[in-house]
């Protein structure tokens, strides 16, 4: 079996990270890490795509209002209820916000010809687990409850996210099934974290692979979780949920040079084994976070197109 090779675009990103000589995230305070993360946008993300509408909203949350941002994709008809994706951003539950994933949400809104509602959940360590889970669930329920006034068809509602956001989207889907939540029609899980014990082979195989090294992942999890008991709580580690039947169909995306690769693929397998329709796409030569690197990484655009197509199909059959 030939040895996998790093995609040339991904290799260029890694070279840029080394050349920038910035301190590793795990050596920074959370506040410093948030600033550093936003600073990478200009270098790695393409210019934001124009969309038909953008509006800032607030949902009622368990600890106060949750900021949301609505995107209406180009060509999405006004005056008619439209399908929507609740999008939960990545960033290890510690960094990231509505701005860090603005370009990704615009690209998805246009590719899927739908409405995107981005969620600005509470971040750790100021707000430890399960604060982010509670906000993601509350925001999804609020969107469903207010669908008509938002111009959304509550019968064609999906949930998704990247990395930590993929983790939260998977948990939202499990919660919706078990607690009479919104009838979600699809889950978009982009290189999701699914097992906080981080003991799968890819965590060792890619322990030093930029931009998400094992030490960085440990830093994220250490800030997010309250103690070791949280690692085996299915709301932190959805792979430990036990029952994956009757969950929404899914697109699970993994990256070959990502420490989270094996747990993402294990989650796709758990869904498929329980009879859930799953499309799993592994971008073999890619690194964690590549969806937000479209200025350099061509696969970011390919992922947007793939996700858009999968969402269109799910909304069509709902």
PyMOL commands that set and color helices and strands:
alter all, ss='L'
color gray80, all
select helices_A, chain A and resi 8-20+25-27+30-39+41-44+102-112+131-145+147-150+164-178+201-205+214-224+228-232+238-240+261-273+290-292+299-317
alter helices_A, ss='H'
color red, helices_A
select strands_A, chain A and resi 53-59+66-72+82-88+115-120+152-162+186-190+250-257+278-287
alter strands_A, ss='S'
color yellow, strands_A
deselect
rebuild
show_as cartoon
